[in-house]
């Protein structure tokens, strides 16, 4: 199995952009959001995480198909 490094690095770069955008665009609101997430129950965070994973897989499936 060979890895297409250009695709991997592009995906990694896009992930960094998407992760960093809220901190840049809504820097004033992020502390409240992070505090809310820190106080959320674990089950809610797990649901949020699995939803994000499934959405990502769906986007990959649509983009590659």
HUWOZI-V758702 format. One record per pair of residues at least 4 apart in sequence whose C-alpha atoms are under 7 Angstrom apart, sorted by the first residue. I is the first residue (numbers start at 1). J is the second residue. D is the distance in whole Angstrom. If there is no record, write none. Layout:
I_J_D ; I_J_D
This chain:
4_8_6 ; 5_9_6 ; 6_10_6 ; 7_11_6 ; 8_12_6 ; 9_13_6 ; 10_14_6 ; 11_15_6 ; 12_16_6 ; 13_17_6 ; 14_18_6 ; 15_19_6 ; 16_20_6 ; 17_21_6 ; 20_24_6 ; 21_25_6 ; 22_26_5 ; 23_27_5 ; 23_30_6 ; 26_30_6 ; 29_33_6 ; 30_34_6 ; 31_35_6 ; 32_36_6 ; 33_37_6 ; 34_38_6 ; 35_39_6 ; 36_40_6 ; 40_44_7 ; 40_45_7 ; 41_45_7 ; 42_46_6 ; 43_47_6 ; 44_48_6 ; 45_49_6 ; 46_50_6 ; 47_51_6 ; 48_52_6 ; 49_53_6 ; 50_54_6 ; 51_55_6 ; 52_56_6 ; 53_57_6 ; 54_58_6 ; 55_59_6 ; 56_60_6 ; 57_61_6 ; 58_62_6 ; 59_63_6 ; 60_64_6 ; 61_65_6
